[in-house]
Amino acid sequence: MASITNRSFGRGNSITKTFADLVGRLAAWHDMKTTRNQLSKLSDRHLEDLGLVRSDIEQVARNRYTGR
């Protein structure tokens, strides 16, 4: 009879955690880049409709925008 467990076996767990952390960082970097690129393509008028100015783009992309 087979059994399934979620127990870690030595070092394998830390390697998996490190890999998952790397994948998460790459995904966050990609999201930030995509957000920055898409907002940069908008006109100043469209940014104003969103309540933003061009200098806010980096803060929005880094998810650190607090508004005005």
N, C-alpha and C positions, 0 to 999 in steps of 0.2 A: 504494500500500500504506500502510495506517495504522499508526502506532506509538504505544505508550503509554509515558509516562515518569513518574517520580515526582520529577523535578527541579523545584525552585521557580523561579518567574519573578518576580523583583523583590519588590515590596512585598506581593504577594498572599499570600505565605507568612506574613508577620507579622500580617496581618489575620485569616487563618484561625486562627493560633495564639491571638490575642487573643479571637476568638469562642469557640474551644474552651475557653479558660480561663474565660470568662464562663459558659458552659453548665455547666462543671464546678463552679464556685462556687455557681451556682443549685441544682444537684442536691444538693450537700453541705448547703446551707442547708435545703432541703426535707427531706432525710433527718434532719437534726438536729431540725427542728421536729416531724416525725412521731414520732420517738423520744421526744422530751420529752412530747408530748401523750399518747402511748400509755402511757408509764410513769406519768404523772400520774394517769391514770384508774384505776390499780391501787390496791387497798387496801394499808394498811401490812402486813398479813399476807402478801399476795401478793408484795410487795416483799421482805419478810423471807425468803420461800421462795427468792427469787433471790439472796439474800445482799446485798440493798441496803436502804438507808434512804432516806427522802424527800429528804434533803439530797444524796444521791449522783446524783440524776436529771440535774442539769445537767452534771456531769462525764461521765456515761455518754453523754449526748446529744452532747457535744463530743468524744467519743472520747478523753477524757483520764483515764478512770477507771483507777486502779491497784490497786484493792482495798484491803482492810484487813489 
